[in-house]
Amino acid sequence: MSRPDRRTVRLHRLLAVLHDAEVRGQGDPEITGIAYDSRSVRPGDLFVPWRGGRRFGDGHRFIPDAVAQGAAAVVVERETAGDVPPLPGAVPVILVDDSRRALARLSAWFHDLPAGRLRLVGVTGTNGKTTVTHLIRDLLESAGRPAGLIGTVGYVVGGETRPADRTTPQAPDIQAMLAEMVEAGMTAAVMEVTSIALVQHRVTGCEFDTAVFTNLTQDHLDDHGTMEAYAAAKRRLFEMLGRGPLDGEPMKPGPKAAVINADDPWGAFMAGACRVPVVTYGVDRPADFRAEDVRVSPQGTSFRLCTAGGAWEVRMPLMGRFNVYNALAALAAAHVEGIPVDAAVDRLAQAAPVPGRFERVEAGQPFPVIVDYAHTPDSLENLLATARDFTPGRLIAVFGCGGDRDPGKRPLMGQIAARWADFVIITSDNPRSEEPAQIIADIEAGIAASPYRERPRLHVVDRREAIGRAVAMAGPGDTVVIAGKGHETYQIFRDRTVPFDDRLVAAEALRARAGSGL
C-alpha cells in the first residue's frame, strides 16, 4: 500500500505512548513515517517488525535491510533482541514486549489519533461483513455524512476507491487512511474488522462508536484452533467499546452501542463483553430490530421491520434471507448513528449490489448466472438455499475451497453443495501451496459420506473449464451459481498468482455458448 507523506515527530515524543519501551542507543531522530515491511522503508522511518506465525518468518531478520534503506530507529521484541545483529550507533533500538501492539499504538499516535475525529463503525462476524459495511456507509452518505470505507472489496478514502490487499489492513495503513479521511472532510468511517486483525492489534488505537456482530460460523480454525478461540477473538471488538483509543476514557462525544444478531448462538457471548448499550436484531427471536413476514423473489426481498418506535415495510433489491439479517444490522447501526429509521428504510430500497455478492452475470442468456464470495459452509448454504427458492429447473453449483486454510470445512461444504444443488462441479479456488486435486478429494469425501452421495457431479481442476461446463449444460429454468471468489480478480497457486475473475470468465463462457448456437 502506498504511504502518503505525514507529519514529523521526534522519537522521544512518539515513544511516550509506549509504557514498556526501553531505548538502547543515543539520539532522538525525527521520525517521518512508520514501516513494518523493510522493502517500503524510507529515510527517517521507524521500522517495527514482528515475529511471524507459521505462514511467515520472523521480520526481525530484515532489520539490517531496513537500516540500510534509512530507518532512523528500530523496534524489537525483547525475546528476539539477542538475535538482532549490531546496528550503527546512530540507530536507536527500542525494546518492547509485543511489537504488533507497539506498532498500532505508535501508528495511532503518529497520525494524531484520527479515529478520535470520525464516527467509527466496526463490523465483525464470519459472513456478511462486506455487505453490512457497504449498506451502513450508503445510509450515512445518504444522510449527508461523508463516510470512508475499509474492507474486503476496497478502501474508500475521500472520493477515491483503492484496491484492498487485505480486509483489515495493518495498523499503520489503517491510521494513515483514517487521517486522510479526516483531511478529506469525511465525518465517519465504516470498517470490516476480522478476527485476525483483532488478535494482531491492528485496530488498537481506534475508538469505535458502534460495533456490529453479524454471526459466527466455522472459518479460520487454521488460525484460531477452536470455535471458542475464534469467538474470543471477535469479542475483543466489543470489549473495546466505551474505551479511549489508547486506554483511558473515550475521546469523542456521542452514543456508543453494540449491534448484535440475537438469532446467532454467539450473540449473547458478544453482548456479555459490552459496557455500552446493546441493540439487537433478528428474525426468529425477540429483538429491537425484528423482521417479520420475509418474502424473497427473483426481484429482491421484502419484510416488515418491527421496532419499539413503529413498523415499516422494507423492500430492497438484495436477495435472500441472509440479506435480511444484513439489512437489519445496517438499519440498527444507522439508528444508533442518528439516522431516522424511515429515512434508512427508504434508502434501502435503492441499495446497490456489492461486487461479488450475489452478483448476476448478464449476457442475454435464458438462465441466471450468479457469482458470490461464499467460502464458508454457512455462506454457501445461504447462497444455494436462496437460489433454490427461485429456480424451477436445475441448480448447478461450481465451487472449491482455498488451500492453506481450515481443511475441516471442505467436507462440510461438499455436503451442503450436494444437498441443495442438482449438479455439482467441484473445482479449484485459490489452492495456494496445496495440490488442487487433494482439496477436491477432501470436498468429495464429504459428499461420498452424505445422504446425497448419488448427486451427479464432476471434478474439474481447472476453474475456467469448470465454469465453462456449468454454463454449457444450463438451460431455461436452470440457475448457475459460481461460489468462492466473488469480487476477486486473481487466482493464487503455489508458484504464481494469475489474473482470474469469475464474472469475466462466466461472461466469456456465455458469449462462447451464444456463438455456438446453444
N, C-alpha and C positions, 0 to 999 in steps of 0.2 A: 504494500500500500504506500502511495506517495505521502510524503510528510511535508506539510506546509511550514514555512518559517514561523517561529513563535518567539515569545519573549525570552529574555536572558535573565538568569537567576544565579547568584553566587552559590557555590556548593554548600557553604555553611547554612545559608537560609533554606535551601532545599532540604537539607538533612534534618531540619527542625521537626519535620513531620514523622521521622523515624525514631521510635523510642528505644530501639535496641541497637542503634548504629554504633559501631566502633571504627574510628578512622585511623588508618595507618598511612603514614606519609605526610609530607608537608604541602603547603599551598592551599589556596582557596580559589580554584579556577572559576571562570564564568561558564555556566552550563547553558548551552544554546539548544539542546534537544535531548531527548531520551530515546535510546535504541535498545532493542532486545535481540536483533539479528545483526551479526558482525558485518554482513555484506551491505547493510544500509547505514553503517556508522558514518557520520560526517564530523569534521573537526569541531571540537567543543562539546560533543555529545557525552552524556553519562551512559555507560554501557552496563546493562543489567541482564546477565544471562541467568539461566536456571538449570537445574538438573532435570534431564528429560525422563520420560516414562519408558515403557517397553518399546514404544514405536520410534523414539528419538534418543539421540545420545545426549551427553552432558554438554550443555552450552558453555561451560567454563573453559573447555579446551580451545575455544575461539577467542579468548581474551587477548592473546598476542596479536591476532589479526585485527581486532578492534582497535587496539592501541596503535598499531601500525597505520591505521586509517585516520587517526587523530582523536581517538577517545580521550577526553580530558580527565576522566575518573572512571572507576570500575566498582561495581557492587558484587560482592562474593558471599556465598553462603558459608557460614562458619565451618560446617562439616567438610567443605571442599577446599578451604583456604590453604591447607597444606599441600595440595596438588597444583596450585597455581604457580607458574614459573615466575622468577623475579621480574619486576616491571621497572621501567625507568623511574627514577626518584621523583620526577615531577608529576607522576600519575598517582594520585591518592587511591587507596583501596579501602572500600567501606565494607565492613563485615556485618552481616545481618543473619537472623535465624531463618528467614523464609524469603527468598528472592522474589517470588511471584507477588507476595503480599507487599513487599517493599516497592516493587515496580508499580503496582497500582496506586499506592499512596503517593509516591513521588510524581507519578503522571498527573494525578488529580491536582496536586499542589502546584506543579509546574504550570499547568494551564489555568490556575486561579479558580479551581473548583467550579467548572462551568455548569455542572448539574444543579448547582445552587441557584442558577438564574433561568432555569427551564422547569416547567411542569414535566416530570419524567414518569412515564408509564412503562412498567416492565411486564412482559408476558412470558410465562413458563409453562411447561407441560410437555407431554410426548407428542401429541398431534394437535394441529390447529393453530399453532403459534403464528405462522406466517399470515394466514387469513385474518386472524383476530387483530394482529398489529396493523394490517392494511386497512381493515374496517375502522379501527379506532382513529388512525391518522386521518382517514377520509372524513369522519364525523367531526374531528377537531377543525380540519381545514374548512369544512362547510359552515362551521360556526364562526369563521373569521379569525381562527387561531392558527397561524402558520406553524406546522409541525414537521420535524425531521423524522427519519425512519432508519433503524439499524436492524437488519435481519437477513434471512436466507437468500431472498431473491435479489436484494440490492440495498445500497445505502443512499438515502435521500438527504442531501445537505444543501440548504438554500434551494435554488432552482435546478440543482444538478443531481442526476441519478448515477451512482457509481456501481460497478460490478462488485459483488461481495465475494471475498475469499474465504470467509467462514461466517457462520450465523451470528455469533457474538465475537467480535474481534478481540485482539489482545488489548490490555488496558491502555497503553499509550495511544493506540488508534481510536479507541472509544473516546478518550478525553479530548484528543485533538478534534474529532468530529463534533463533539458537543460544543467545544469552544467555537468552532466555525459556525455552528448553528446559531449561537448567541450573537456572533458578529454579523450574521446574515439577517438578524432581526426576527428569528424564529422564537416562539414563546413556549414551545413544547417539543418533546421528543418521545417516540414510542420505540421500544427496544425488545427484540426477542432475546430471552435470557436462558441459555442452555445450562444443563446440569454441570457439564464440564467447565463452563465459564465460571459458575459459582464456586466449584471446588478449587479452581485455579485463581480465584480472587480477581478475575478480570473486571468485575463490576464493583469491587471495593473502591470507595471514593465517590460512588454515585448515591445521591439521596433520592430514592424513589418516592413518589407521592401516591401512586396507585400500582398495585401488583395484582396480576391476574393468573389464576391457575386453571388450565384447560382440562387436563386429565393426566393419568399416569398408566401406561401400558408397557408391555415388555419391549425394551430397547436399551441399547448402551450397557448391557450387562457385561460386555467385554471390558468396559471401563470401571464399572461400579461393583460387579460381582453378584450382588443380590438386589432384589426389588427394594428391600428396606434401605440399603445404602443409596440407591438411586433416588428414592423418595426423600431421604435425609438431605441429599444434595439440593434438590428442588426447594426444600423447606427453607433453605438459607435466605432465599429472596424475601420470604415473609418475616423472617427474623430481622431483616434489615429495616423493615418499615417502622417509622417512628424514631429512627436514629439519624443522627447527623452523618455527613459523608465520611468524616474521619473521627469516629467515636463521638462523644458529646451529644449535645442537643441538636434537633433539626435546625437548619439554617432558614428554611423557607416557611412563609405563612401558608395558609390554605389547608384544605382537608387532606387527610391521609386515610386510605382504606385498602382492604384486600377484597378482591372479587373472586369468589370461589365456586367451582362447579359442585353443587350439592348432590348431584347424582353419582359422582365418582367416589369409589370407596376410599380414596386417599384424601378427599376433600377435607374431612374433619381433622386429619393429621396436619394439613397445611394451616387450617384455621387455628389450630391449637398453638401455633407459633406466634400469633398476631397480638400485638399490643395496641392495635388500632381497630376501628370498626370493621366488621366483616359484612359484605354484601354478597348474597348467594344468588345463583341462577340454576335453572334446571327444567326438566320436563316431567320426570317421574315422581319426584319428591317435592314437598313444600319448599318454596324458595321465594326470595324477594323479587326476582325477575323470573317468571314462570311462563313457559309456552304451553298452550292448550290447543287442541284441535289442529294438529300439524297435518298439512296437506302438501304432498310432493307431486309435481307433474313435470313433463319434459320442458315446460316453460319456466319453471322455478319452484319456489317453496313459499307457503303462506302459513301463518299461525296466529293465534290470539295471544297477545302479550298481556299478562296479568300482574299488576303491582299493587302495592298499598295505595298508590295515588291514582289508580284508574286502570282501564284496559284499552288496548289498541289493537287494530287489525294490522298485521305486518305482512307485507308482500315484498319478496325480493327475488332477483334473478338467480341467486345462488341456489344450488340444488342439494337436496339430501337432508336427512335428519341430523347428520353431523354438523351441517352448516347452520342448523337451528341453534345448536349449542354455541357455535362461533358467533352468531348474531347476538345471542343473549349476552355473551361475555362482553362484546363490544358495546351493546346498549347499556349494560350495567356500568362499565368503565366510563362511558361518556356521561352518564348521570352523575357519577362521583366527581367528574371533572367539570360539572356545572352546565352541561348541555341539556336543555329540556327534552323529556322523553318524546314528546310529539314531534319535535324537530328532527330528532335522531331517527325516529321511525320513518318519517317522510324521506329522509336522505337514503335510508337503507334500500328503498325501492329502486334506487339508481346505482346500487353497489356494482362496481366494475369487477369482473373476474380477476383473480390473482394469477399471474403467469404460472403455468404448470400445475394449477389446482383445478381439477375437473374442467380442463380446457379442451374445447372442441376443435377438431381439425376439419375444416370445410374445403372440399374441392368438388362440390357438386355430386357427391356420391349418395346413393339411396339408403344410407345407414349411418348412424352416428359413429364417430371415432373420437375417443376421449383419452387425453393424456393427463396423468396425475402423478404426483410425487409420492403416493402411498408406498411406504417402505417398511412398515411395521405390521404385525398381524392385525391389530385393531384398525388401522387406517385402511388396509387392504379390504377388510371385511366391510367397513363402512362404504367404501367406494363401490365394491361389487354389489352389495345389497341395494344401494341406490340405483345403480344401472339396471339391476334385475327388475326393479319396480316398473320401469318404462320400456322394457324390452320384450316384445311379443314373440320374437324369434329366438335365435341362439345368442347367448352371451359368450363372446370369445375373449379370453384373458391372456395377455402377454406380460410376463413379469420374470424377475430374477431376484437375487439377493446380493448385497455388497460383500466383497471379500474383506478379510481382516476386521470383521465386525461380528457381533454376537451370533454364533452359529446356531444357538438354541432356537432362534425364531424361524429358521429355514423350514423345518418340517411343519411347523405350525402354519406358516404361510402357504405351504403346499396344500395342506388340508383345507384351508379356507378357500383357496382358489378352486379346488375340486368341488367343494360344497356348493359354491354359488355360480360358477361358470359351467357352460355346457361343453366348452372345448378349451383346454389349457395348453398354452405354449410356454414352456419353461426355457428361459434364455439367460444371457449374461446381463448383469447390472454394471457395477464397477468392480471387476474381480480383484483389482489391486495385486497383491503378491500371491494370491491363491490361484489354483488351477480352476478355470471356469467349469470344467466337467465335474469336478468334485463338488462344487457349490450346487450344481444342478442335481447331482446324486443325493445331496443332503435334502434338497427340496422334495425330490421324488420319493425318498424314504417316508416322508410324512404322508404322501398320497397313498403309497402302497400299504401303509398300516391303518388306513382310514376306511370308514364305510363307503367312501367314494372311489375305491381303488379301480373300479371299472370305467371311470370317467375317461373319455377319449382325450389323448394328449400327445404332444410332441416335445422332444428335446432338441432345441436348435441353439447351438452355442453362439453363433453369430447373431447379434441383436438386430442388425439391419435385415438379415434374411428372415428372422422370426417375425418382425413387423410386416414384412412383405407377404409372408404366408398368411398371416391373420387377415390382412386386407384382401388378399386374393380369394379367400374362402368365404368372405362375408357376403350376404345378400340382403335384399329388402326385409326389414323387420329385425335384422340382427343388430348387435352393438359390439364394437371392438373397443376394449379397454387396454391401454398400454400403461403399466404402472411401474413406479420405482424411481424414475429420474426426473419427471416433471419438467421444471424450468432449466435443468442442467444442459449445458451446451458442450459437454465433453464426456469421454469415457476413459477411465483410468485402468491401465493394465500394469503388469509387473514392471515393464521396462519402458513404458511410454504412456503419454496421455494424448488422445486423438480427439479432433472435433466430432461431436455427435449430439444431435438434438432430436429427441423422439418426434417432436412436432414436424420438423423439416423432413425427417425420414418417412414419416407417415404420409405427408403431403406428396412426396416423391412417389411412394408406392401407389397412392391413389391416382396420380397422373398416369403412371405406367399402366395401371389397370384400365383406366379410361381409354388410353391409346391402343390397348389390345382388344378393345371391344367387349370386355366382360361386363 
